[in-house]
Amino acid sequence: MKILISGATGLVGNVLIQEALLKGIEIHFLTRNKSKLGSHDGVTAFYWNPRENEIDTACFKGVDSIIHLAGATVSKRWTKKYKEEILSSRIQSTSLLVESLKNKEHQIKTVVSASAIGVYPSSMDKIHNEEDPVKSDSFIEEVVVEWERTVDRFLELNLKVSKLRIGLVLASNGGVLETLKIPTQFGLGAAFGSGKQWQSWIHISDLAHLFITAASDQWEGVYNATAPEVVSQKKFIKHLASSINRPFFMPPLPKFLIKLLVGEMSALVLNSHYISNQKVTDTGFKYQFSTLKEALEDLL
Ligand SMILES: NC(=O)c1ccc[n+]([C@@H]2O[C@H](COP(=O)([O-])OP(=O)(O)OC[C@H]3O[C@@H](n4cnc5c(N)ncnc54)[C@H](OP(=O)(O)O)[C@@H]3O)[C@@H](O)[C@H]2O)c1
């Protein structure tokens, strides 16, 4: 099997490539970074620049499935200009892939795209599943709705399309865990806002396996890519502190302070998402890390 990955040089992509190689899958990936081009050990990099509508279409050769991860990070201050980039990077990159495949001979059967649980409205008491209606009431909801709608354009090419709505990705290097680990190491780990908001997370290895399974089993539609256990934000920081043998005694950081510090982006830590992973478990998918304790013990 050969998979083409966009956004492969990021947090998820790096682990996904390693897991795929272990399964004997050959990898092509797309990058805007010319210094990463080349081929070695079953991995070949191809150049693209979605903003300029440029792509080396040799990337599609022999590919069975596309895993689409590309998009500007949301973990950077949401200025008006940067918000445009968060959205346009996802729309342009998706459209470029669709347009490049039109009228081109290829053997691609499936597309699996990253999406995000941020598409669901924040709620302290609702358990969200894939059937729930989504709207564009906040910036992040609007981004994900538009992104998923553009991904559905692959259906025009008669491909099987799935979208994984990803929760907070926990990894040993980078991502949210690395950011939260720093104050916690100094005994300064604190919850955000009330600390009661629900956090739906996933261990990066489980996420990589989910992407590979969705591609090889030709999943269709939307799937929540989150772990079985959902925890409150306060419990999350408490577990983190105990995993690295540090005390947890700080009072929660008040909402207004977080909003003052990071602006609108504060939604990422203040919103509450209790997400059901029932649809994924119904496929027979087996998680390696079902509880936060197991995940943190492995990663830290
Ligand atoms: N990490 C999470 O907690 C999380 C949660 C929910 C959803 N997701 C989604 O899952 C996907 C992968 O996440 P990640 O954490 O691995 O992201 P990441 O580390 O930020 O990497 C994203 C990759 O996308 C490419 N990229 C960045 N800006 C781009 C632009 N303007 N145009 C085209 N490509 C661009 C980059 O590849 P090159 O520089 O090589 O081109 C980069 O390596 C993202 O779409 C993200 O929104 C992540």
The ligand as a Gaussian input file, in Angstrom:
#p B3LYP/6-31G(d) Opt

LIG

0 1
 N       -2.540000      18.619000      17.246000
 C       -3.804000      18.676000      17.676000
 O       -4.071000      18.692000      18.917000
 C       -4.935000      18.719000      16.677000
 C       -6.256000      18.696000      17.161000
 C       -7.299000      18.747000      16.249000
 C       -7.032000      18.825000      14.886000
 N       -5.738000      18.849000      14.448000
 C       -5.501000      18.988000      13.002000
 O       -4.732000      17.893000      12.516000
 C       -3.826000      18.347000      11.492000
 C       -2.409000      17.919000      11.870000
 O       -2.136000      18.466000      13.155000
 P       -0.628000      18.741000      13.650000
 O       -0.713000      19.028000      15.109000
 O        0.283000      17.667000      13.159000
 O       -0.319000      20.110000      12.878000
 P        1.091000      20.855000      12.706000
 O        2.122000      20.255000      13.595000
 O        0.808000      22.321000      12.857000
 O        1.498000      20.526000      11.194000
 C        0.694000      20.891000      10.118000
 C        1.457000      20.758000       8.816000
 O        0.696000      21.470000       7.813000
 C        1.564000      22.143000       6.937000
 N        1.167000      23.565000       6.864000
 C        1.311000      24.525000       7.820000
 N        0.845000      25.703000       7.362000
 C        0.425000      25.480000       6.093000
 C       -0.113000      26.301000       5.070000
 N       -0.304000      27.615000       5.280000
 N       -0.443000      25.733000       3.884000
 C       -0.233000      24.405000       3.668000
 N        0.312000      23.576000       4.578000
 C        0.635000      24.114000       5.777000
 C        2.999000      22.049000       7.464000
 O        3.743000      21.243000       6.532000
 P        4.939000      21.858000       5.610000
 O        5.552000      23.002000       6.379000
 O        5.867000      20.695000       5.424000
 O        4.298000      22.277000       4.334000
 C        2.847000      21.378000       8.818000
 O        3.827000      20.396000       9.029000
 C       -3.975000      19.861000      11.400000
 O       -4.775000      20.207000      10.298000
 C       -4.672000      20.230000      12.706000
 O       -5.517000      21.369000      12.586000
 C       -4.687000      18.799000      15.302000

